Amino acid sequence: MSFSEWKIENLSKTELGLPSLMKTRKLPLSGSGIDPVTRLLLPMAAEGDADISLNFDWHGLQENECAGLWLGSPFLNIQTNMPNDHHQKLCWVSNFPPVLQLDEDFVEALSQVELGHDRERINLEKLRKLGHKILIALPATKMLNVIDETQADAGLIIVESRDDLALVRDGLAKQLKRRCGDDFPLVLLGLNNRSPRKPEELSIDAIMQHPLEVSS
């Protein structure tokens, strides 16, 4: 099957224990001008890998890699779909793309029928109990309000707009570390050319790069 690979570059001189990359399903609309996270939120084409459980080959995942999955679905049976052997227990999982990346009105509509972000949080908790490490992904504007809802091992800050970038420049990562602990690793993904210069000086530990498409 085909998938997209997002490399994670450690900016620190110390070992943070972060995954080396994230794998997601193949991005639709290859070559379009739409940013990659928004493209992941779009439906798959009919000829996509719909026959693959979760649209992702879990058996190819390594310990130091992370699976990026849409977790806002009530039809995702964690116990059934997720491999539960020793090797897979050590891998990382992320709610990527995050439900809160969607339009606020749509997120609210989902919450009214017990879907969306609430379901995503429940699924993250189930994955953590199975032994997976959690990289919680959230838009920059939502990080401080939501970061406490789910126990996570690291955070992924998605910067999409000038306002998002201003939050990072004004010390968002430092605020998160005061909340979660200085040893809580923070990864940044800049969209639409929104990425700060010298992110390591803003308490960002790693950068997630835009994806490459890979066939396996």
CYANA upper distance limits for C-alpha pairs under 8 A (distance plus 0.5 A):
  1 MET  CA     49 ASP  CA      7.20
  1 MET  CA     57 ASP  CA      8.19
  1 MET  CA    215 SER  CA      6.44
  1 MET  CA    216 SER  CA      5.93
  2 SER  CA     25 ARG  CA      7.66
  2 SER  CA     26 LYS  CA      6.28
  2 SER  CA     49 ASP  CA      8.32
  2 SER  CA    213 GLU  CA      7.64
  2 SER  CA    214 VAL  CA      6.17
  2 SER  CA    215 SER  CA      4.67
  2 SER  CA    216 SER  CA      6.47
  3 PHE  CA     23 LYS  CA      7.23
  3 PHE  CA     24 THR  CA      6.34
  3 PHE  CA     25 ARG  CA      5.09
  3 PHE  CA     26 LYS  CA      4.58
  3 PHE  CA     27 LEU  CA      8.03
  3 PHE  CA     56 PHE  CA      8.06
  3 PHE  CA    213 GLU  CA      6.38
  3 PHE  CA    214 VAL  CA      5.93
  3 PHE  CA    215 SER  CA      6.81
  3 PHE  CA    216 SER  CA      8.43
  4 SER  CA     23 LYS  CA      6.19
  4 SER  CA     24 THR  CA      5.75
  4 SER  CA     25 ARG  CA      6.31
  4 SER  CA     26 LYS  CA      5.41
  4 SER  CA     27 LEU  CA      7.09
  4 SER  CA    211 PRO  CA      6.32
  4 SER  CA    212 LEU  CA      5.99
  4 SER  CA    213 GLU  CA      4.89
  4 SER  CA    214 VAL  CA      6.31
  5 GLU  CA     21 LEU  CA      7.22
  5 GLU  CA     22 MET  CA      6.32
  5 GLU  CA     23 LYS  CA      5.22
  5 GLU  CA     24 THR  CA      7.11
  5 GLU  CA    211 PRO  CA      5.64
  5 GLU  CA    212 LEU  CA      5.68
  5 GLU  CA    213 GLU  CA      6.71
  5 GLU  CA    214 VAL  CA      7.28
  6 TRP  CA     21 LEU  CA      5.91
  6 TRP  CA     22 MET  CA      5.49
  6 TRP  CA     23 LYS  CA      6.78
  6 TRP  CA    208 MET  CA      6.89
  6 TRP  CA    209 GLN  CA      6.16
  6 TRP  CA    210 HIS  CA      6.36
  6 TRP  CA    211 PRO  CA      4.84
  6 TRP  CA    212 LEU  CA      7.05
  7 LYS  CA     20 SER  CA      6.71
  7 LYS  CA     21 LEU  CA      4.67
  7 LYS  CA     22 MET  CA      6.88
  7 LYS  CA    208 MET  CA      6.25
  7 LYS  CA    209 GLN  CA      5.93
  7 LYS  CA    210 HIS  CA      8.08
  7 LYS  CA    211 PRO  CA      7.62
  8 ILE  CA     19 PRO  CA      7.53
  8 ILE  CA     20 SER  CA      5.70
  8 ILE  CA     21 LEU  CA      5.43
  8 ILE  CA     22 MET  CA      7.87
  8 ILE  CA    187 VAL  CA      8.42
  8 ILE  CA    206 ALA  CA      7.05
  8 ILE  CA    207 ILE  CA      6.15
  8 ILE  CA    208 MET  CA      4.83
  8 ILE  CA    209 GLN  CA      6.75
  9 GLU  CA     20 SER  CA      7.64
  9 GLU  CA    206 ALA  CA      5.84
  9 GLU  CA    207 ILE  CA      5.68
  9 GLU  CA    208 MET  CA      6.76
  9 GLU  CA    209 GLN  CA      8.05
 10 ASN  CA     16 LEU  CA      8.39
 10 ASN  CA     18 LEU  CA      8.47
 10 ASN  CA    205 ASP  CA      6.78
 10 ASN  CA    206 ALA  CA      4.90
 10 ASN  CA    207 ILE  CA      7.23
 11 LEU  CA    200 GLU  CA      6.82
 11 LEU  CA    204 ILE  CA      8.28
 11 LEU  CA    205 ASP  CA      5.91
 11 LEU  CA    206 ALA  CA      5.50
 11 LEU  CA    207 ILE  CA      7.78
 12 SER  CA     16 LEU  CA      8.29
 12 SER  CA    200 GLU  CA      7.93
 12 SER  CA    205 ASP  CA      6.35
 12 SER  CA    206 ALA  CA      7.79
 16 LEU  CA    185 PRO  CA      7.30
 18 LEU  CA     64 ASN  CA      7.82
 18 LEU  CA    154 ALA  CA      8.17
 18 LEU  CA    185 PRO  CA      8.01
 19 PRO  CA     64 ASN  CA      5.10
 19 PRO  CA     65 GLU  CA      5.38
 19 PRO  CA     66 CYS  CA      6.53
 19 PRO  CA     92 TRP  CA      7.49
 20 SER  CA     64 ASN  CA      6.41
 20 SER  CA     65 GLU  CA      6.27
 20 SER  CA     66 CYS  CA      8.40
 21 LEU  CA     64 ASN  CA      8.15
 21 LEU  CA     65 GLU  CA      5.81
 21 LEU  CA     66 CYS  CA      6.69
 21 LEU  CA    208 MET  CA      8.32
 22 MET  CA     65 GLU  CA      6.36
 22 MET  CA     66 CYS  CA      4.95
 22 MET  CA     67 ALA  CA      6.11
 22 MET  CA     68 GLY  CA      6.74
 23 LYS  CA     65 GLU  CA      7.97
 23 LYS  CA     66 CYS  CA      6.65
 23 LYS  CA     67 ALA  CA      5.55
 23 LYS  CA     68 GLY  CA      6.31
 24 THR  CA     56 PHE  CA      7.54
 24 THR  CA     67 ALA  CA      6.68
 24 THR  CA     68 GLY  CA      5.44
 24 THR  CA     69 LEU  CA      7.15
 25 ARG  CA     40 LEU  CA      8.28
 25 ARG  CA     55 ASN  CA      6.53
 25 ARG  CA     56 PHE  CA      6.58
 26 LYS  CA    213 GLU  CA      7.11
 27 LEU  CA     36 PRO  CA      7.58
 27 LEU  CA     39 ARG  CA      6.66
 27 LEU  CA     40 LEU  CA      6.25
 27 LEU  CA    213 GLU  CA      8.27
 28 PRO  CA     39 ARG  CA      6.57
 28 PRO  CA     40 LEU  CA      7.46
 28 PRO  CA     42 LEU  CA      7.71
 28 PRO  CA     43 PRO  CA      8.29
 28 PRO  CA     44 MET  CA      6.83
 28 PRO  CA     45 ALA  CA      7.59
 29 LEU  CA     39 ARG  CA      7.61
 34 ILE  CA     38 THR  CA      7.15
 34 ILE  CA     39 ARG  CA      6.89
 35 ASP  CA     39 ARG  CA      6.85
 35 ASP  CA    191 LEU  CA      7.04
 35 ASP  CA    192 ASN  CA      7.20
 36 PRO  CA     40 LEU  CA      6.76
 36 PRO  CA    210 HIS  CA      7.86
 36 PRO  CA    211 PRO  CA      8.24
 37 VAL  CA     41 LEU  CA      7.11
 37 VAL  CA     97 PRO  CA      6.65
 38 THR  CA     42 LEU  CA      7.32
 40 LEU  CA     97 PRO  CA      7.16
 41 LEU  CA     97 PRO  CA      7.27
 44 MET  CA     48 GLY  CA      6.47
 44 MET  CA     50 ALA  CA      8.46
 46 ALA  CA     50 ALA  CA      8.25
 49 ASP  CA     55 ASN  CA      6.25
 50 ALA  CA     55 ASN  CA      6.48
 51 ASP  CA     55 ASN  CA      7.76
 52 ILE  CA     56 PHE  CA      6.74
 52 ILE  CA     57 ASP  CA      7.53
 53 SER  CA     57 ASP  CA      7.97
 53 SER  CA     81 ASN  CA      7.26
 54 LEU  CA     69 LEU  CA      8.17
 54 LEU  CA     81 ASN  CA      8.02
 57 ASP  CA     61 LEU  CA      7.88
 58 TRP  CA     67 ALA  CA      8.47
 58 TRP  CA     82 MET  CA      8.18
 58 TRP  CA     83 PRO  CA      7.75
 59 HIS  CA     83 PRO  CA      8.29
 59 HIS  CA     88 GLN  CA      8.49
 61 LEU  CA     65 GLU  CA      6.80
 61 LEU  CA     66 CYS  CA      8.07
 61 LEU  CA     67 ALA  CA      8.13
 61 LEU  CA     88 GLN  CA      8.14
 61 LEU  CA     91 CYS  CA      7.89
 62 GLN  CA     88 GLN  CA      8.26
 62 GLN  CA     91 CYS  CA      7.04
 63 GLU  CA     87 HIS  CA      7.47
 63 GLU  CA     88 GLN  CA      7.54
 63 GLU  CA     90 LEU  CA      5.99
 63 GLU  CA     91 CYS  CA      4.89
 63 GLU  CA     92 TRP  CA      7.78
 64 ASN  CA     91 CYS  CA      6.72
 64 ASN  CA     92 TRP  CA      7.69
 65 GLU  CA     91 CYS  CA      6.73
 65 GLU  CA     92 TRP  CA      6.64
 66 CYS  CA     91 CYS  CA      6.84
 66 CYS  CA     92 TRP  CA      4.80
 66 CYS  CA     93 VAL  CA      5.68
 66 CYS  CA     94 SER  CA      7.30
 67 ALA  CA     92 TRP  CA      6.83
 67 ALA  CA     93 VAL  CA      5.33
 67 ALA  CA     94 SER  CA      6.57
 68 GLY  CA     93 VAL  CA      6.66
 68 GLY  CA     94 SER  CA      5.35
 68 GLY  CA     95 ASN  CA      6.51
 68 GLY  CA     96 PHE  CA      5.13
 68 GLY  CA     97 PRO  CA      7.47
 69 LEU  CA     93 VAL  CA      7.98
 69 LEU  CA     94 SER  CA      6.74
 69 LEU  CA     95 ASN  CA      5.91
 69 LEU  CA     96 PHE  CA      5.74
 69 LEU  CA     97 PRO  CA      7.25
 70 TRP  CA     95 ASN  CA      6.35
 70 TRP  CA     96 PHE  CA      6.45
 70 TRP  CA     97 PRO  CA      6.47
 70 TRP  CA     98 PRO  CA      7.41
 70 TRP  CA     99 VAL  CA      8.11
 70 TRP  CA    120 GLU  CA      8.40
 71 LEU  CA     76 LEU  CA      7.91
 71 LEU  CA     95 ASN  CA      6.30
 71 LEU  CA     96 PHE  CA      8.47
 71 LEU  CA     98 PRO  CA      8.36
 71 LEU  CA     99 VAL  CA      8.37
 71 LEU  CA    116 GLY  CA      8.49
 71 LEU  CA    119 ARG  CA      7.55
 71 LEU  CA    120 GLU  CA      5.15
 71 LEU  CA    123 ASN  CA      6.79
 71 LEU  CA    124 LEU  CA      8.07
 72 GLY  CA     99 VAL  CA      6.86
 72 GLY  CA    115 LEU  CA      6.65
 72 GLY  CA    116 GLY  CA      4.87
 72 GLY  CA    117 HIS  CA      6.44
 72 GLY  CA    118 ASP  CA      7.96
 72 GLY  CA    119 ARG  CA      5.59
 72 GLY  CA    120 GLU  CA      4.78
 72 GLY  CA    123 ASN  CA      8.36
 73 SER  CA    115 LEU  CA      6.91
 73 SER  CA    116 GLY  CA      7.20
 73 SER  CA    119 ARG  CA      6.94
 73 SER  CA    120 GLU  CA      7.65
 74 PRO  CA    115 LEU  CA      7.06
 74 PRO  CA    119 ARG  CA      7.06
 76 LEU  CA     81 ASN  CA      7.87
 77 ASN  CA     81 ASN  CA      6.35
 78 ILE  CA     82 MET  CA      6.09
 78 ILE  CA    123 ASN  CA      7.58
 78 ILE  CA    126 LYS  CA      7.44
 78 ILE  CA    127 LEU  CA      7.57
 83 PRO  CA     88 GLN  CA      6.78
 84 ASN  CA     88 GLN  CA      6.65
 84 ASN  CA     89 LYS  CA      6.74
 84 ASN  CA    130 LEU  CA      7.68
 85 ASP  CA     89 LYS  CA      6.80
 86 HIS  CA     90 LEU  CA      7.55
 87 HIS  CA     91 CYS  CA      7.97
 88 GLN  CA    132 HIS  CA      8.07
 89 LYS  CA    130 LEU  CA      7.11
 89 LYS  CA    131 GLY  CA      5.33
 89 LYS  CA    132 HIS  CA      5.61
 90 LEU  CA    131 GLY  CA      7.05
 90 LEU  CA    132 HIS  CA      6.20
 90 LEU  CA    133 LYS  CA      7.33
 91 CYS  CA    132 HIS  CA      6.13
 91 CYS  CA    133 LYS  CA      6.75
 92 TRP  CA    132 HIS  CA      6.05
 92 TRP  CA    133 LYS  CA      5.03
 92 TRP  CA    134 ILE  CA      6.25
 92 TRP  CA    135 LEU  CA      7.36
 93 VAL  CA    127 LEU  CA      8.23
 93 VAL  CA    132 HIS  CA      6.90
 93 VAL  CA    133 LYS  CA      6.65
 93 VAL  CA    134 ILE  CA      5.71
 93 VAL  CA    135 LEU  CA      6.64
 94 SER  CA    134 ILE  CA      6.35
 94 SER  CA    135 LEU  CA      5.32
 94 SER  CA    136 ILE  CA      6.10
 94 SER  CA    137 ALA  CA      6.99
 95 ASN  CA     99 VAL  CA      8.39
 95 ASN  CA    120 GLU  CA      7.63
 95 ASN  CA    124 LEU  CA      7.93
 95 ASN  CA    135 LEU  CA      7.98
 95 ASN  CA    136 ILE  CA      6.59
 95 ASN  CA    137 ALA  CA      6.33
 96 PHE  CA    136 ILE  CA      8.47
 96 PHE  CA    137 ALA  CA      6.47
 97 PRO  CA    101 GLN  CA      7.62
 97 PRO  CA    137 ALA  CA      7.74
 98 PRO  CA    102 LEU  CA      8.36
 98 PRO  CA    137 ALA  CA      6.44
 98 PRO  CA    138 LEU  CA      6.51
 98 PRO  CA    139 PRO  CA      8.39
 99 VAL  CA    107 VAL  CA      7.64
 99 VAL  CA    116 GLY  CA      6.43
 99 VAL  CA    117 HIS  CA      6.04
 99 VAL  CA    120 GLU  CA      7.84
100 LEU  CA    104 GLU  CA      7.89
100 LEU  CA    107 VAL  CA      7.17
100 LEU  CA    117 HIS  CA      7.23
100 LEU  CA    138 LEU  CA      7.34
100 LEU  CA    139 PRO  CA      7.50
100 LEU  CA    142 LYS  CA      8.23
101 GLN  CA    138 LEU  CA      7.77
101 GLN  CA    139 PRO  CA      6.71
102 LEU  CA    106 PHE  CA      7.25
102 LEU  CA    107 VAL  CA      6.85
103 ASP  CA    107 VAL  CA      6.78
104 GLU  CA    108 GLU  CA      6.68
105 ASP  CA    109 ALA  CA      6.74
106 PHE  CA    110 LEU  CA      6.74
107 VAL  CA    111 SER  CA      6.74
107 VAL  CA    116 GLY  CA      6.97
107 VAL  CA    117 HIS  CA      7.87
108 GLU  CA    112 GLN  CA      6.94
109 ALA  CA    113 VAL  CA      7.62
110 LEU  CA    114 GLU  CA      7.00
110 LEU  CA    115 LEU  CA      5.52
110 LEU  CA    116 GLY  CA      5.71
110 LEU  CA    117 HIS  CA      8.43
111 SER  CA    115 LEU  CA      5.82
111 SER  CA    116 GLY  CA      6.31
111 SER  CA    117 HIS  CA      7.39
111 SER  CA    118 ASP  CA      7.32
114 GLU  CA    118 ASP  CA      7.15
114 GLU  CA    119 ARG  CA      7.31
115 LEU  CA    119 ARG  CA      5.75
115 LEU  CA    120 GLU  CA      8.40
116 GLY  CA    120 GLU  CA      6.62
117 HIS  CA    121 ARG  CA      6.68
118 ASP  CA    122 ILE  CA      6.87
119 ARG  CA    123 ASN  CA      6.69
120 GLU  CA    124 LEU  CA      6.70
121 ARG  CA    125 GLU  CA      6.81
121 ARG  CA    149 GLU  CA      7.93
121 ARG  CA    150 THR  CA      6.94
122 ILE  CA    126 LYS  CA      6.87
123 ASN  CA    127 LEU  CA      6.71
124 LEU  CA    128 ARG  CA      6.68
124 LEU  CA    134 ILE  CA      7.86
124 LEU  CA    150 THR  CA      7.74
125 GLU  CA    129 LYS  CA      6.77
125 GLU  CA    150 THR  CA      7.25
125 GLU  CA    151 GLN  CA      8.04
126 LYS  CA    130 LEU  CA      6.90
127 LEU  CA    131 GLY  CA      7.14
127 LEU  CA    132 HIS  CA      6.15
127 LEU  CA    134 ILE  CA      8.42
128 ARG  CA    132 HIS  CA      5.51
128 ARG  CA    133 LYS  CA      6.76
128 ARG  CA    134 ILE  CA      7.13
133 LYS  CA    152 ALA  CA      7.77
133 LYS  CA    153 ASP  CA      6.63
134 ILE  CA    151 GLN  CA      8.31
134 ILE  CA    152 ALA  CA      5.43
134 ILE  CA    153 ASP  CA      5.81
134 ILE  CA    154 ALA  CA      7.14
135 LEU  CA    152 ALA  CA      6.65
135 LEU  CA    153 ASP  CA      6.53
135 LEU  CA    154 ALA  CA      5.33
135 LEU  CA    155 GLY  CA      5.84
135 LEU  CA    156 LEU  CA      7.01
136 ILE  CA    147 ILE  CA      8.49
136 ILE  CA    152 ALA  CA      6.65
136 ILE  CA    153 ASP  CA      8.37
136 ILE  CA    154 ALA  CA      6.92
136 ILE  CA    155 GLY  CA      5.40
136 ILE  CA    156 LEU  CA      6.42
137 ALA  CA    155 GLY  CA      6.50
137 ALA  CA    156 LEU  CA      4.99
137 ALA  CA    157 ILE  CA      6.73
137 ALA  CA    158 ILE  CA      7.69
138 LEU  CA    142 LYS  CA      6.75
138 LEU  CA    143 MET  CA      6.32
138 LEU  CA    155 GLY  CA      8.30
138 LEU  CA    156 LEU  CA      6.84
138 LEU  CA    157 ILE  CA      6.15
138 LEU  CA    158 ILE  CA      6.56
139 PRO  CA    143 MET  CA      6.91
139 PRO  CA    157 ILE  CA      6.34
139 PRO  CA    158 ILE  CA      5.11
139 PRO  CA    159 VAL  CA      6.93
139 PRO  CA    160 GLU  CA      8.19
139 PRO  CA    164 ASP  CA      8.41
140 ALA  CA    157 ILE  CA      5.87
140 ALA  CA    158 ILE  CA      6.03
140 ALA  CA    159 VAL  CA      6.26
140 ALA  CA    164 ASP  CA      5.99
140 ALA  CA    167 LEU  CA      7.72
140 ALA  CA    168 VAL  CA      8.10
141 THR  CA    164 ASP  CA      6.71
141 THR  CA    167 LEU  CA      8.08
142 LYS  CA    146 VAL  CA      6.54
143 MET  CA    147 ILE  CA      5.94
143 MET  CA    157 ILE  CA      7.79
143 MET  CA    176 LEU  CA      8.36
144 LEU  CA    148 ASP  CA      8.45
144 LEU  CA    175 GLN  CA      8.43
144 LEU  CA    176 LEU  CA      7.18
153 ASP  CA    184 PHE  CA      7.32
153 ASP  CA    185 PRO  CA      8.04
154 ALA  CA    184 PHE  CA      6.23
154 ALA  CA    185 PRO  CA      5.43
154 ALA  CA    186 LEU  CA      6.41
154 ALA  CA    187 VAL  CA      8.19
155 GLY  CA    184 PHE  CA      8.15
155 GLY  CA    185 PRO  CA      6.94
155 GLY  CA    186 LEU  CA      5.39
155 GLY  CA    187 VAL  CA      6.60
156 LEU  CA    186 LEU  CA      6.43
156 LEU  CA    187 VAL  CA      5.16
156 LEU  CA    188 LEU  CA      6.15
156 LEU  CA    189 LEU  CA      7.65
157 ILE  CA    186 LEU  CA      7.70
157 ILE  CA    187 VAL  CA      6.63
157 ILE  CA    188 LEU  CA      5.31
157 ILE  CA    189 LEU  CA      6.70
158 ILE  CA    188 LEU  CA      6.61
158 ILE  CA    189 LEU  CA      5.48
158 ILE  CA    190 GLY  CA      6.73
158 ILE  CA    191 LEU  CA      7.91
159 VAL  CA    164 ASP  CA      5.74
159 VAL  CA    165 LEU  CA      6.50
159 VAL  CA    188 LEU  CA      7.80
159 VAL  CA    189 LEU  CA      6.57
159 VAL  CA    190 GLY  CA      5.32
159 VAL  CA    191 LEU  CA      6.37
159 VAL  CA    194 ARG  CA      6.75
159 VAL  CA    195 SER  CA      7.70
160 GLU  CA    164 ASP  CA      6.68
160 GLU  CA    165 LEU  CA      8.03
160 GLU  CA    190 GLY  CA      6.87
160 GLU  CA    191 LEU  CA      5.35
160 GLU  CA    192 ASN  CA      6.72
160 GLU  CA    194 ARG  CA      6.78
161 SER  CA    165 LEU  CA      6.82
161 SER  CA    191 LEU  CA      8.18
161 SER  CA    192 ASN  CA      7.87
161 SER  CA    194 ARG  CA      7.04
162 ARG  CA    166 ALA  CA      6.59
162 ARG  CA    194 ARG  CA      7.41
163 ASP  CA    167 LEU  CA      6.87
164 ASP  CA    168 VAL  CA      7.11
165 LEU  CA    169 ARG  CA      6.73
165 LEU  CA    194 ARG  CA      6.75
165 LEU  CA    195 SER  CA      7.28
165 LEU  CA    196 PRO  CA      7.46
166 ALA  CA    170 ASP  CA      6.49
167 LEU  CA    171 GLY  CA      7.02
167 LEU  CA    172 LEU  CA      6.08
168 VAL  CA    172 LEU  CA      5.29
168 VAL  CA    173 ALA  CA      6.98
168 VAL  CA    196 PRO  CA      8.25
168 VAL  CA    202 LEU  CA      7.76
169 ARG  CA    196 PRO  CA      7.54
169 ARG  CA    202 LEU  CA      7.30
171 GLY  CA    175 GLN  CA      6.84
171 GLY  CA    202 LEU  CA      6.94
172 LEU  CA    176 LEU  CA      6.77
173 ALA  CA    177 LYS  CA      6.71
173 ALA  CA    186 LEU  CA      7.72
173 ALA  CA    202 LEU  CA      7.07
173 ALA  CA    203 SER  CA      6.05
173 ALA  CA    204 ILE  CA      6.85
174 LYS  CA    178 ARG  CA      6.76
174 LYS  CA    202 LEU  CA      7.61
174 LYS  CA    203 SER  CA      6.38
175 GLN  CA    179 ARG  CA      6.83
176 LEU  CA    180 CYS  CA      6.43
176 LEU  CA    181 GLY  CA      8.25
177 LYS  CA    181 GLY  CA      5.29
177 LYS  CA    182 ASP  CA      5.43
177 LYS  CA    183 ASP  CA      7.99
177 LYS  CA    184 PHE  CA      6.81
178 ARG  CA    182 ASP  CA      7.10
180 CYS  CA    184 PHE  CA      6.60
185 PRO  CA    204 ILE  CA      8.26
185 PRO  CA    205 ASP  CA      6.49
185 PRO  CA    206 ALA  CA      8.43
186 LEU  CA    203 SER  CA      8.25
186 LEU  CA    204 ILE  CA      6.01
186 LEU  CA    205 ASP  CA      5.83
186 LEU  CA    206 ALA  CA      7.01
187 VAL  CA    204 ILE  CA      6.72
187 VAL  CA    205 ASP  CA      6.39
187 VAL  CA    206 ALA  CA      5.08
187 VAL  CA    207 ILE  CA      5.86
187 VAL  CA    208 MET  CA      7.03
188 LEU  CA    204 ILE  CA      7.31
188 LEU  CA    206 ALA  CA      6.87
188 LEU  CA    207 ILE  CA      5.40
188 LEU  CA    208 MET  CA      6.49
189 LEU  CA    195 SER  CA      8.12
189 LEU  CA    207 ILE  CA      6.58
189 LEU  CA    208 MET  CA      5.62
189 LEU  CA    209 GLN  CA      7.25
189 LEU  CA    210 HIS  CA      8.41
190 GLY  CA    194 ARG  CA      5.40
190 GLY  CA    195 SER  CA      5.28
191 LEU  CA    195 SER  CA      7.90
195 SER  CA    199 PRO  CA      8.42
198 LYS  CA    202 LEU  CA      7.94
199 PRO  CA    203 SER  CA      7.42
199 PRO  CA    204 ILE  CA      5.95
199 PRO  CA    205 ASP  CA      8.37
200 GLU  CA    204 ILE  CA      5.38
200 GLU  CA    205 ASP  CA      6.53
200 GLU  CA    206 ALA  CA      8.26
